[in-house]
Amino acid sequence: MSIFTKPLSQVTFADLQELLQDAAVENVRLEFKSKVPNKDETLKKLSSFANSFGGFMIVGATEKDGRLLDLPGVDEEAGYKQKVVQWC
């Protein structure tokens, strides 16, 4: 099942593994970040999602030429969700 057909609250790690298995490619609705993005990078991507069809920014994903290679993850950044809400 595509991550684009379910609410964010229902996206699981298995859904992310499916993206990896399918060697998903970045597009207007999917962005991969190897580390936690800064304010400008976060707002730029969220704005582009808001002005199109929505999307997902997968943080902790390595890619090459836009194709998902691995999901090593990142260390949790305390308060990041709240920061994004404040930035918006």
NORCORHU-V661938 format. One record per residue. N is the residue number from 1. D_FIRST is the distance of its C-alpha to the first C-alpha in Angstrom with 2 decimals. Layout:
N,D_FIRST
N,D_FIRST
//
This chain:
1,0.00
2,3.78
3,6.56
4,8.50
5,7.46
6,8.65
7,12.19
8,13.36
9,14.79
10,11.56
11,10.16
12,11.09
13,12.62
14,10.10
15,7.61
16,10.79
17,11.58
18,8.60
19,10.15
20,13.40
21,12.76
22,11.77
23,14.85
24,13.42
25,16.30
26,17.67
27,17.83
28,18.84
29,15.73
30,15.37
31,18.40
32,19.22
33,22.33
34,24.13
35,26.18
36,26.33
37,27.32
38,30.59
39,31.20
40,31.68
41,28.65
42,26.44
43,27.94
44,27.78
45,24.03
46,23.42
47,25.83
48,24.11
49,20.75
50,22.81
51,24.54
52,21.56
53,18.04
54,17.33
55,15.46
56,15.02
57,17.85
58,16.99
59,20.39
60,21.38
61,19.72
62,21.99
63,21.67
64,24.01
65,24.44
66,21.26
67,19.09
68,17.53
69,19.76
70,19.54
71,18.70
72,22.19
73,21.96
74,24.98
75,27.56
76,26.91
77,29.09
78,30.69
79,30.47
80,28.09
81,25.97
82,29.28
83,30.57
84,27.74
85,28.42
86,32.13
87,31.66
88,29.80
//
